[in-house]
Amino acid sequence: MDILKKIQERREHEEELKWEGTFREYLDLLKEKPFLAQSAHSRVYNMITEAGVEEDNSRKKYSFFDEDIYGLDEAMERLVEEYFHPAARRLDVRKRILLLMGPVSGGKSTLVNLLKRGLEKYSYSDEGAVFAIKGCPMHEDPLHMIPHHLRDEFKEEYGIRVEGSLSPLNTMRLEQDYGGRMEDVQVERIFFSEDKRTGIGTFSPSDPKSQDIADLTGSIDFSTIAQFGSESDPRAYRFDGELNKANRGMMEFQEMLKCDEKFLWHLLSLTQEGNFKAGRFALISADELIIAHTNEAEYRSFIANKKNEALHSRMIVMPVPYNLKVTQEERIYEKMIRESDIRDVHIAPHTLKVAAMFTILTRLKESKKASVDVLKKMYLYDGEMVEGFSDVDVEELKKEFSDEGMSGIDPRYVINRISSTIIKKEMTSINALDVLRSLKDGLDNHASISGEDKDRYLEFISLARKQYDDLAKKEVQKAFVYSYEESARTLMDNYLDNVEAYCNKAKLRDPLTGEELNPDERLMRSIEEQIGVSENAKKAFREEILIRISAYARKGKKFDYQSHERLREAIQKKLFADLKDVVKITTSTKTPDEQQLKKINEVVATLVDEHGYNSTSANELLKYVGSLLNR
């Protein structure tokens, strides 16, 4: 990659996209592409939907969030459908501040940054192009020049509704520079950029004693008063506040509820009327999305204060909870590790999964249903099949607690503990046990965890450890199986031959002697018992298998041991059960003989080549599983 060449290509692309012309020419452009006059909220909504929308069981999944927001599909659907979509349609929701409320490290800042970067990129596309009065510090919409008494007729002809009034600065420029001829006013295409303060602003509160309201609304340029003669001359005013610069796009109000009240007063008019007061001028129109974020404790304190009722009524509060899916939590950790300097450390398979299990368990609430414990809930939320439960049950569980996911361990804590383990021990390879041990040690120094929560969390660490024990045993036993797939298929074919004979009340023929044999009941039961099929249920189970085989045959598909989830599990468990003693002896022998050593080396090679381990983590896994099987 030639970085300088890429930069040059980007620069050339920007030059190609630039457009400059008169207001008359801009109106001709609008006749061809009326969508160019879309509002800030509409632009954000279109940006999100044009990235792709998947519909499944009446739920919508927005691809725009896929790469950065994990496990929050339902929260993102609610955000788009309850705020951005109606706001884009000019419903009253657009006159509200969007307040993201959720726990620390839950993804609020990530979401805001995603919208910012998205808008920057979208403004370079044909669909997201933005045009403004040339030279205007607020990037004002050229359509504001259309007189109010002509706007109804303009809407009939162009299909575009115009809102807002021309700013004091552009009103003066129209008269003085263009002699009132709006058709000659220069219009240019602009590109959003947070760095260049074009269409994207960020306001962060500081010490109320030193922070000036000018940070929001701009200020008088005293050095020009002598030149222009008055403080009320718009040319003597710097329209460089965050509300000015964010016009046409969005402004992030960081930690909004920590702000002094005087900074929030301006938002009342901006949200409800689409304008704000600056200097000694008439109200200044602004079209921008105001997005803020806070945690639950600050929000509760805010709404408890009666003085804040007016501002609170102008907010749409969107909860952004923690992710509650193990597989998505793993993705969060993988992303954080990729962005860190520990990305070169080998992390053994299942390490992040087990850490994610612990984290998710801390965020779940104990169901009132006796048949559901937190472990089952964790698997159900992650989309796994749990016997006796359906998708309907999962939806009911999600509705049981409206605030589920608003508390628990945050992802940063897990990554901090992983980093601590690596740095302290200078490890080049870590496994699930290292991480669980580090998570446990870190609870003592976690100031925000109460004694009661700590006891619960220790139980969850034990629970996650048990899940890892099962995963580790299966991993090793699977690696011990020589030609595993072939062994599994052979066992399944044998089972299916016997099942077919049993259901058809037929005999089997010995391939060597030709002798007729009864179906091998002992073999069939030894497999079925692995998944809890009772003596009374065996006939129904075998018939169900035959029906599945027939269905596959009708569709011209081949039935194999992966085609039936429960049968596959039974075959695996049967093979593992037969190998258990071999695994125990081989892994626990301190001085293995040549045959055992060969087997160990084969297993290590399989774990490295096919399961993602390195030689260190593979040998550690073998030793650990050997100790488990010998208990």
C-alpha positions as CSV (number, residue, x, y, z in Angstrom):
1,M,0.0,0.0,0.0
2,D,1.4,3.4,-1.0
3,I,-0.1,5.7,1.6
4,L,0.9,8.9,-0.2
5,K,-0.8,7.6,-3.4
6,K,-4.0,6.8,-1.5
7,I,-4.0,10.3,0.0
8,Q,-3.5,11.8,-3.5
9,E,-6.4,9.7,-4.9
10,R,-8.6,10.9,-2.0
11,R,-7.7,14.5,-2.8
12,E,-8.4,14.1,-6.5
13,H,-11.8,12.4,-5.6
14,E,-12.7,15.4,-3.5
15,E,-11.9,17.8,-6.3
16,E,-14.1,15.8,-8.6
17,L,-17.0,16.0,-6.2
18,K,-16.8,19.7,-5.6
19,W,-19.7,21.8,-7.0
20,E,-20.1,25.5,-7.1
21,G,-22.8,27.5,-8.8
22,T,-25.5,30.2,-8.4
23,F,-28.7,29.7,-6.4
24,R,-30.5,29.5,-9.8
25,E,-28.3,26.6,-10.8
26,Y,-28.9,25.0,-7.4
27,L,-32.6,25.1,-8.0
28,D,-32.2,23.4,-11.3
29,L,-30.2,20.7,-9.5
30,L,-33.1,20.3,-7.0
31,K,-35.6,19.7,-9.7
32,E,-33.6,16.7,-10.8
33,K,-32.7,15.6,-7.2
34,P,-35.2,16.9,-4.6
35,F,-33.7,14.6,-2.0
36,L,-30.7,16.9,-1.8
37,A,-32.8,19.3,0.3
38,Q,-33.4,16.7,3.1
39,S,-33.3,17.6,6.7
40,A,-30.5,16.6,9.1
41,H,-32.6,13.9,10.7
42,S,-33.7,12.6,7.3
43,R,-30.0,12.4,6.2
44,V,-29.1,10.3,9.2
45,Y,-32.0,8.0,8.7
46,N,-31.3,7.5,5.0
47,M,-27.6,6.9,5.8
48,I,-28.6,4.1,8.1
49,T,-31.2,2.4,5.9
50,E,-29.1,2.6,2.7
51,A,-26.4,0.5,4.4
52,G,-28.9,-2.4,4.4
53,V,-31.9,-3.7,6.4
54,E,-32.6,-7.3,7.2
55,E,-36.0,-8.4,8.3
56,D,-36.6,-11.6,10.3
57,N,-39.7,-12.5,12.2
58,S,-40.9,-8.9,12.0
59,R,-37.7,-7.7,13.6
60,K,-35.3,-5.4,11.7
61,K,-31.5,-5.6,11.7
62,Y,-29.6,-2.6,10.5
63,S,-26.3,-3.4,8.8
64,F,-25.0,0.1,9.5
65,F,-24.2,-0.9,13.1
66,D,-22.8,-4.4,12.4
67,E,-19.1,-3.6,12.5
68,D,-19.0,-1.6,15.8
69,I,-22.1,-2.3,17.8
70,Y,-22.4,-5.9,19.0
71,G,-25.5,-7.7,20.5
72,L,-27.7,-4.6,20.6
73,D,-29.9,-5.3,17.5
74,E,-33.1,-4.7,19.4
75,A,-31.9,-1.4,21.0
76,M,-30.7,-0.2,17.5
77,E,-34.0,-1.2,16.0
78,R,-35.8,0.8,18.6
79,L,-33.5,3.8,18.1
80,V,-34.1,3.8,14.3
81,E,-37.9,3.0,14.4
82,E,-38.8,5.2,17.4
83,Y,-36.5,8.2,16.8
84,F,-34.8,8.5,13.4
85,H,-37.6,7.2,11.2
86,P,-40.4,9.5,12.6
87,A,-37.9,12.4,12.8
88,A,-37.0,11.9,9.2
89,R,-40.8,12.2,8.4
90,R,-40.8,15.6,10.2
91,L,-42.9,14.3,13.0
92,D,-42.6,16.0,16.4
93,V,-39.9,13.6,17.5
94,R,-37.3,15.6,15.5
95,K,-37.9,18.4,18.0
96,R,-36.4,16.3,20.8
97,I,-32.9,15.8,22.1
98,L,-31.8,12.2,21.7
99,L,-30.5,11.1,25.0
100,L,-28.7,7.8,25.1
101,M,-28.8,6.4,28.6
102,G,-26.9,3.3,29.7
103,P,-24.1,1.8,31.8
104,V,-20.4,2.7,31.4
105,S,-18.7,1.1,28.5
106,G,-22.0,0.0,27.1
107,G,-21.5,1.4,23.6
108,K,-23.0,4.9,23.8
109,S,-19.8,6.8,22.7
110,T,-19.1,4.1,20.1
111,L,-22.6,4.7,18.7
112,V,-22.2,8.4,18.5
113,N,-18.8,8.2,16.9
114,L,-20.3,5.7,14.4
115,L,-22.9,8.2,13.4
116,K,-20.3,11.0,13.1
117,R,-18.0,8.9,10.9
118,G,-21.0,7.7,8.9
119,L,-22.2,11.2,8.2
120,E,-18.7,12.3,7.1
121,K,-18.5,9.4,4.6
122,Y,-22.2,9.8,3.6
123,S,-21.7,13.5,2.6
124,Y,-19.3,12.3,-0.1
125,S,-22.0,10.1,-1.7
126,D,-24.6,11.3,-4.3
127,E,-27.4,10.5,-1.9
128,G,-25.9,12.4,1.1
129,A,-24.6,15.4,-0.8
130,V,-25.0,18.7,1.2
131,F,-25.1,22.2,-0.3
132,A,-24.7,25.5,1.5
133,I,-24.4,29.2,0.9
134,K,-20.8,29.8,0.0
135,G,-18.7,31.4,2.7
136,C,-21.3,31.0,5.4
137,P,-19.7,30.0,8.7
138,M,-22.9,28.0,9.6
139,H,-23.1,26.2,6.2
140,E,-26.6,27.6,5.9
141,D,-29.3,26.0,3.7
142,P,-29.6,28.2,0.5
143,L,-33.4,27.6,0.5
144,H,-33.7,29.9,3.6
145,M,-33.5,32.8,1.0
146,I,-36.9,31.9,-0.3
147,P,-39.4,34.4,1.2
148,H,-42.0,33.0,3.6
149,H,-44.9,34.1,1.4
150,L,-43.6,32.0,-1.5
151,R,-42.8,28.8,0.3
152,D,-46.2,27.2,-0.2
153,E,-45.9,27.7,-4.0
154,F,-42.3,26.5,-3.9
155,K,-43.5,23.3,-2.2
156,E,-46.1,22.7,-4.8
157,E,-43.6,23.1,-7.6
158,Y,-40.6,21.3,-6.1
159,G,-42.2,19.1,-3.5
160,I,-39.8,20.5,-0.9
161,R,-40.9,22.1,2.4
162,V,-38.7,25.0,3.5
163,E,-38.3,25.7,7.2
164,G,-36.1,28.3,8.9
165,S,-35.2,31.9,8.3
166,L,-32.1,33.4,6.7
167,S,-29.4,34.2,9.3
168,P,-28.5,37.9,10.1
169,L,-25.1,37.5,8.4
170,N,-26.5,36.1,5.1
171,T,-29.4,38.6,5.1
172,M,-26.8,41.4,5.1
173,R,-24.6,39.6,2.5
174,L,-27.6,39.2,0.2
175,E,-28.4,42.9,0.3
176,Q,-24.8,44.3,0.3
177,D,-22.9,41.7,-1.9
178,Y,-25.7,40.7,-4.3
179,G,-28.0,43.7,-4.3
180,G,-30.9,41.5,-3.1
181,R,-30.6,39.2,-6.2
182,M,-30.8,35.8,-4.5
183,E,-30.6,34.0,-7.8
184,D,-26.9,35.2,-8.0
185,V,-25.9,34.0,-4.5
186,Q,-23.1,31.5,-4.7
187,V,-23.8,28.0,-3.5
188,E,-21.2,25.3,-2.9
189,R,-21.2,21.6,-1.9
190,I,-19.8,21.0,1.5
191,F,-18.4,17.8,3.1
192,F,-19.0,17.0,6.8
193,S,-15.9,16.8,9.0
194,E,-15.6,16.9,12.7
195,D,-11.9,17.9,12.5
196,K,-12.7,20.9,10.2
197,R,-15.9,21.6,12.2
198,T,-18.2,21.3,9.3
199,G,-21.6,19.9,10.0
200,I,-20.4,18.0,13.1
201,G,-19.9,19.5,16.5
202,T,-18.9,18.2,19.9
203,F,-19.5,20.1,23.2
204,S,-17.9,18.8,26.4
205,P,-18.7,20.5,29.8
206,S,-15.8,21.9,31.9
207,D,-15.6,24.0,35.0
208,P,-18.9,26.1,35.1
209,K,-16.9,29.1,36.4
210,S,-14.6,29.2,33.3
211,Q,-16.8,27.8,30.5
212,D,-18.4,30.5,28.4
213,I,-21.8,30.2,26.6
214,A,-19.8,31.4,23.5
215,D,-18.6,27.8,23.2
216,L,-22.1,26.9,22.1
217,T,-23.4,30.0,20.3
218,G,-20.3,32.0,19.1
219,S,-19.2,35.4,20.4
220,I,-18.5,39.0,19.4
221,D,-15.2,39.7,17.7
222,F,-14.2,42.9,19.6
223,S,-11.3,43.5,17.2
224,T,-13.8,44.2,14.4
225,I,-16.2,46.5,16.2
226,A,-14.1,49.6,15.3
227,Q,-14.3,48.5,11.6
228,F,-18.0,47.7,11.5
229,G,-19.1,50.3,14.2
230,S,-21.6,48.2,16.2
231,E,-21.8,45.0,18.3
232,S,-25.1,44.2,16.5
233,D,-23.4,44.1,13.1
234,P,-23.3,40.4,12.2
235,R,-19.9,40.8,10.5
236,A,-18.6,41.6,14.0
237,Y,-19.8,38.3,15.3
238,R,-17.9,35.0,15.2
239,F,-20.4,32.2,14.3
240,D,-18.0,29.6,15.6
241,G,-19.9,27.9,18.5
242,E,-20.7,24.2,18.4
243,L,-24.4,24.9,17.6
244,N,-23.3,27.1,14.7
245,K,-20.8,24.6,13.3
246,A,-23.0,21.6,13.7
247,N,-25.8,23.1,11.6
248,R,-27.0,20.7,8.8
249,G,-25.5,17.7,10.6
250,M,-25.3,16.7,14.3
251,M,-23.9,17.8,17.6
252,E,-22.7,15.6,20.4
253,F,-23.4,17.0,23.8
254,Q,-21.1,15.0,26.0
255,E,-22.2,14.4,29.6
256,M,-25.1,16.9,29.0
257,L,-26.6,16.4,32.4
258,K,-23.4,17.6,34.1
259,C,-23.7,21.0,32.4
260,D,-24.6,24.2,34.1
261,E,-28.3,25.2,33.5
262,K,-27.4,28.2,31.3
263,F,-25.9,25.9,28.7
264,L,-29.1,23.9,28.5
265,W,-31.5,26.8,28.2
266,H,-30.4,27.3,24.5
267,L,-31.5,23.8,23.8
268,L,-35.1,24.5,24.7
269,S,-35.6,26.8,21.8
270,L,-33.4,24.9,19.4
271,T,-35.2,21.6,19.9
272,Q,-38.8,23.0,19.9
273,E,-38.5,25.9,17.4
274,G,-35.4,25.0,15.4
275,N,-33.6,28.2,16.4
276,F,-31.4,29.7,19.1
277,K,-30.3,33.2,20.3
278,A,-26.9,34.5,19.7
279,G,-25.6,38.0,20.4
280,R,-27.8,41.0,19.6
281,F,-29.5,39.3,16.7
282,A,-32.8,37.8,15.8
283,L,-33.2,34.1,16.4
284,I,-30.9,32.0,14.3
285,S,-32.3,28.9,12.5
286,A,-30.4,25.6,12.8
287,D,-31.2,22.2,11.5
288,E,-29.2,19.6,13.5
289,L,-29.5,16.4,15.4
290,I,-28.7,17.0,19.1
291,I,-27.4,13.7,20.6
292,A,-26.3,13.4,24.3
293,H,-25.4,10.5,26.5
294,T,-25.4,9.8,30.2
295,N,-25.5,7.0,32.8
296,E,-28.6,5.9,34.7
297,A,-27.6,7.4,38.1
298,E,-27.2,10.9,36.6
299,Y,-30.4,10.6,34.6
300,R,-32.4,9.6,37.7
301,S,-30.9,12.6,39.6
302,F,-31.8,14.9,36.6
303,I,-35.4,13.9,36.4
304,A,-35.8,14.2,40.2
305,N,-35.1,17.9,40.0
306,K,-38.4,19.7,39.2
307,K,-36.4,22.6,37.5
308,N,-35.5,20.2,34.7
309,E,-39.1,19.4,33.7
310,A,-39.1,21.7,30.6
311,L,-35.9,20.2,29.2
312,H,-36.9,16.6,30.1
313,S,-40.1,17.0,28.1
314,R,-37.9,17.8,25.1
315,M,-35.9,14.6,25.3
316,I,-36.3,11.2,23.8
317,V,-34.5,8.8,26.2
318,M,-33.1,5.7,24.5
319,P,-31.7,3.0,26.8
320,V,-28.5,1.5,25.5
321,P,-28.0,-1.6,27.7
322,Y,-25.1,-4.0,27.9
323,N,-25.0,-6.8,25.3
324,L,-26.5,-10.0,26.6
325,K,-25.2,-12.5,24.0
326,V,-22.0,-14.5,24.7
327,T,-21.0,-14.7,21.1
328,Q,-21.3,-11.0,20.6
329,E,-19.4,-10.3,23.8
330,E,-16.6,-12.3,22.4
331,R,-16.6,-10.1,19.3
332,I,-16.3,-7.0,21.6
333,Y,-13.2,-8.5,23.3
334,E,-11.7,-9.5,19.9
335,K,-12.1,-5.9,18.7
336,M,-10.6,-4.4,21.8
337,I,-7.7,-6.8,21.6
338,R,-7.1,-6.0,17.9
339,E,-6.9,-2.3,18.7
340,S,-4.3,-2.9,21.6
341,D,-0.7,-3.9,21.8
342,I,-1.5,-7.4,23.2
343,R,-2.8,-8.6,19.8
344,D,0.3,-10.7,19.3
345,V,-0.2,-12.7,22.4
346,H,-1.7,-16.2,21.7
347,I,-5.2,-16.5,23.2
348,A,-6.2,-20.2,23.5
349,P,-9.6,-21.2,22.0
350,H,-12.6,-20.7,24.4
351,T,-10.7,-18.2,26.5
352,L,-12.7,-15.2,25.5
353,K,-15.9,-17.3,25.3
354,V,-15.5,-18.3,29.0
355,A,-14.7,-14.7,30.0
356,A,-17.8,-13.6,28.0
357,M,-20.0,-16.2,29.9
358,F,-18.9,-14.8,33.2
359,T,-19.6,-11.2,32.1
360,I,-23.1,-12.0,30.6
361,L,-24.1,-13.9,33.8
362,T,-23.4,-10.8,35.9
363,R,-25.8,-8.8,33.7
364,L,-28.7,-11.2,33.7
365,K,-31.6,-11.1,36.2
366,E,-32.9,-14.2,37.9
367,S,-36.1,-15.2,36.2
368,K,-39.3,-15.6,38.3
369,K,-39.9,-18.9,36.4
370,A,-38.7,-21.8,38.3
371,S,-37.7,-23.8,35.2
372,V,-35.2,-21.1,34.1
373,D,-31.9,-20.5,35.8
374,V,-29.4,-17.9,34.7
375,L,-27.3,-20.5,32.8
376,K,-30.2,-21.6,30.7
377,K,-31.1,-18.0,30.1
378,M,-27.6,-17.2,29.0
379,Y,-27.7,-20.0,26.4
380,L,-31.3,-19.1,25.2
381,Y,-30.3,-15.4,24.8
382,D,-27.4,-16.5,22.7
383,G,-29.7,-18.4,20.3
384,E,-28.8,-21.9,21.4
385,M,-31.4,-24.6,21.7
386,V,-32.4,-25.6,25.2
387,E,-34.7,-28.5,25.6
388,G,-38.2,-27.5,26.6
389,F,-37.9,-23.9,25.4
390,S,-39.0,-22.2,22.2
391,D,-38.5,-18.7,20.6
392,V,-41.7,-17.6,22.2
393,D,-40.3,-18.4,25.7
394,V,-37.2,-16.4,24.9
395,E,-39.3,-13.3,23.9
396,E,-41.3,-13.7,27.2
397,L,-38.0,-13.8,29.2
398,K,-36.8,-10.6,27.5
399,K,-40.0,-8.8,28.5
400,E,-39.8,-10.0,32.1
401,F,-37.4,-7.2,33.1
402,S,-37.3,-3.8,31.3
403,D,-33.9,-2.9,32.8
404,E,-32.1,-6.1,32.2
405,G,-28.6,-5.4,30.9
406,M,-28.3,-2.0,32.6
407,S,-25.9,-3.4,35.3
408,G,-23.1,-5.9,35.6
409,I,-19.5,-6.2,34.6
410,D,-18.4,-4.0,31.7
411,P,-16.1,-5.1,28.8
412,R,-13.3,-2.8,29.9
413,Y,-12.9,-4.6,33.2
414,V,-12.4,-7.9,31.3
415,I,-9.8,-6.5,29.0
416,N,-8.0,-4.8,31.9
417,R,-7.8,-8.1,33.7
418,I,-6.5,-9.9,30.5
419,S,-3.9,-7.1,30.1
420,S,-2.9,-7.3,33.7
421,T,-2.3,-11.1,33.4
422,I,-0.1,-10.7,30.4
423,I,1.9,-7.8,31.7
424,K,2.5,-9.2,35.2
425,K,3.6,-12.7,34.0
426,E,5.0,-11.7,30.7
427,M,3.0,-14.4,29.1
428,T,3.0,-15.1,25.4
429,S,0.0,-17.4,25.7
430,I,-3.0,-17.3,27.9
431,N,-6.0,-19.7,28.5
432,A,-9.4,-19.5,30.1
433,L,-8.1,-20.5,33.5
434,D,-5.6,-17.6,33.5
435,V,-8.4,-15.2,32.7
436,L,-10.9,-16.6,35.2
437,R,-8.2,-16.4,37.9
438,S,-7.4,-12.8,37.0
439,L,-11.1,-11.8,36.9
440,K,-11.5,-13.3,40.4
441,D,-8.4,-11.5,41.8
442,G,-9.6,-8.2,40.3
443,L,-12.9,-8.3,42.2
444,D,-11.2,-7.3,45.4
445,N,-9.9,-4.0,43.9
446,H,-13.1,-3.1,42.0
447,A,-14.4,-0.2,44.0
448,S,-17.9,-0.1,42.6
449,I,-18.7,-3.7,43.4
450,S,-20.6,-4.3,46.7
451,G,-20.0,-7.2,49.0
452,E,-23.2,-8.9,47.9
453,D,-22.4,-8.5,44.2
454,K,-18.9,-9.8,44.8
455,D,-20.3,-13.1,46.3
456,R,-22.7,-13.4,43.3
457,Y,-19.8,-12.8,40.9
458,L,-17.6,-15.4,42.5
459,E,-20.4,-17.9,42.0
460,F,-20.6,-16.9,38.3
461,I,-16.8,-17.4,38.0
462,S,-17.3,-21.0,39.3
463,L,-20.2,-21.5,36.9
464,A,-18.1,-20.3,34.0
465,R,-15.3,-22.6,35.1
466,K,-17.7,-25.6,35.0
467,Q,-18.7,-24.7,31.4
468,Y,-15.1,-24.5,30.5
469,D,-14.4,-27.9,32.0
470,D,-17.0,-29.4,29.7
471,L,-15.7,-27.5,26.7
472,A,-12.1,-28.6,27.5
473,K,-13.0,-32.3,27.9
474,K,-14.9,-32.3,24.6
475,E,-12.1,-30.6,22.8
476,V,-9.5,-33.1,24.0
477,Q,-11.7,-36.2,23.5
478,K,-12.5,-35.0,20.0
479,A,-8.9,-34.6,19.2
480,F,-8.1,-38.1,20.5
481,V,-10.5,-39.7,18.0
482,Y,-8.5,-40.9,15.1
483,S,-10.1,-39.9,11.8
484,Y,-13.0,-38.5,13.9
485,E,-15.4,-37.8,11.0
486,E,-14.8,-41.2,9.6
487,S,-15.4,-42.9,13.0
488,A,-18.6,-40.8,13.5
489,R,-20.0,-41.8,10.1
490,T,-19.2,-45.4,10.6
491,L,-21.0,-45.5,14.0
492,M,-24.0,-43.6,12.6
493,D,-24.3,-45.8,9.6
494,N,-24.3,-48.8,11.9
495,Y,-26.9,-47.2,14.1
496,L,-29.2,-46.2,11.1
497,D,-29.0,-49.8,9.7
498,N,-30.2,-51.1,13.0
499,V,-32.9,-48.4,13.4
500,E,-34.3,-49.1,9.9
501,A,-34.4,-52.9,10.6
502,Y,-36.1,-52.2,14.0
503,C,-38.8,-49.9,12.5
504,N,-39.5,-52.2,9.6
505,K,-39.5,-55.3,11.8
506,A,-36.8,-56.7,9.6
507,K,-33.5,-58.6,10.1
508,L,-29.9,-57.5,9.4
509,R,-27.5,-59.6,7.4
510,D,-24.0,-60.2,8.6
511,P,-21.6,-58.9,5.8
512,L,-19.1,-61.8,6.5
513,T,-21.2,-64.9,7.2
514,G,-24.5,-63.8,5.5
515,E,-26.3,-64.8,8.7
516,E,-29.5,-63.0,9.5
517,L,-29.4,-61.0,12.8
518,N,-31.8,-59.2,15.0
519,P,-31.3,-55.4,15.3
520,D,-28.6,-54.6,17.9
521,E,-30.7,-53.2,20.7
522,R,-27.7,-52.8,22.9
523,L,-25.8,-50.7,20.4
524,M,-28.9,-48.5,19.7
525,R,-29.6,-47.9,23.4
526,S,-25.9,-47.2,24.1
527,I,-26.2,-44.2,21.7
528,E,-29.7,-43.1,22.6
529,E,-28.9,-43.0,26.3
530,Q,-26.2,-40.4,25.7
531,I,-28.9,-37.8,25.1
532,G,-31.5,-39.0,27.6
533,V,-33.8,-40.9,25.3
534,S,-35.8,-43.2,27.7
535,E,-36.9,-46.8,27.0
536,N,-40.5,-45.6,26.5
537,A,-39.4,-42.8,24.0
538,K,-36.9,-44.9,22.0
539,K,-39.5,-46.0,19.4
540,A,-40.7,-42.5,18.7
541,F,-37.1,-41.2,18.4
542,R,-36.2,-43.9,15.9
543,E,-39.3,-43.3,13.8
544,E,-38.5,-39.6,13.8
545,I,-35.0,-40.3,12.5
546,L,-36.4,-42.4,9.6
547,I,-38.9,-39.7,8.7
548,R,-36.0,-37.2,8.6
549,I,-34.0,-39.5,6.3
550,S,-37.1,-39.9,4.0
551,A,-37.5,-36.1,3.9
552,Y,-33.9,-35.7,2.9
553,A,-34.2,-38.4,0.2
554,R,-37.3,-36.7,-1.4
555,K,-35.3,-33.4,-1.7
556,G,-32.3,-35.3,-3.2
557,K,-30.1,-34.4,-0.2
558,K,-27.8,-36.8,1.6
559,F,-28.4,-37.5,5.2
560,D,-25.3,-37.6,7.4
561,Y,-24.5,-37.4,11.0
562,Q,-24.5,-33.6,10.9
563,S,-28.1,-33.6,9.6
564,H,-29.8,-34.3,13.0
565,E,-28.6,-32.2,15.9
566,R,-29.6,-34.6,18.7
567,L,-28.3,-37.7,16.8
568,R,-25.0,-35.9,16.2
569,E,-24.7,-35.1,19.9
570,A,-25.4,-38.7,20.8
571,I,-22.8,-40.1,18.3
572,Q,-20.2,-37.7,19.7
573,K,-20.9,-38.5,23.3
574,K,-20.8,-42.3,22.6
575,L,-17.4,-41.9,20.9
576,F,-16.1,-39.8,23.8
577,A,-17.4,-42.2,26.4
578,D,-15.6,-45.1,24.7
579,L,-12.4,-43.0,24.7
580,K,-12.6,-41.7,28.2
581,D,-10.3,-44.3,29.8
582,V,-7.8,-44.0,27.0
583,V,-7.6,-40.2,27.5
584,K,-7.3,-40.5,31.3
585,I,-4.4,-43.0,31.1
586,T,-2.5,-41.1,28.4
587,T,-2.8,-37.6,29.9
588,S,-2.1,-38.6,33.5
589,T,1.0,-40.8,33.0
590,K,4.1,-39.0,34.1
591,T,6.4,-41.2,32.1
592,P,4.4,-42.2,29.0
593,D,5.7,-45.1,27.0
594,E,6.5,-44.7,23.3
595,Q,3.0,-45.5,22.2
596,Q,1.4,-43.1,24.6
597,L,3.9,-40.4,23.7
598,K,3.1,-40.8,20.0
599,K,-0.6,-40.5,20.8
600,I,0.0,-37.3,22.9
601,N,2.0,-35.8,20.0
602,E,-0.8,-36.7,17.6
603,V,-3.4,-35.0,19.8
604,V,-1.2,-31.9,20.3
605,A,-0.8,-31.7,16.5
606,T,-4.5,-32.0,16.0
607,L,-5.3,-29.3,18.5
608,V,-2.7,-27.0,16.9
609,D,-3.7,-27.7,13.2
610,E,-7.5,-28.0,13.5
611,H,-8.5,-26.2,16.7
612,G,-6.5,-23.0,16.9
613,Y,-4.1,-23.8,19.8
614,N,-0.4,-23.4,19.9
615,S,1.9,-26.0,21.3
616,T,2.0,-24.4,24.8
617,S,-1.8,-24.0,25.2
618,A,-2.4,-27.5,23.7
619,N,-0.1,-29.1,26.3
620,E,-1.7,-27.1,29.1
621,L,-5.1,-28.2,27.9
622,L,-4.1,-31.9,27.9
623,K,-2.7,-31.7,31.4
624,Y,-5.8,-29.9,32.7
625,V,-8.2,-32.4,31.1
626,G,-6.2,-35.3,32.4
627,S,-6.5,-33.9,36.0
628,L,-10.3,-33.4,35.5
629,L,-10.8,-37.0,34.3
630,N,-8.8,-38.4,37.2
631,R,-10.8,-36.7,39.9
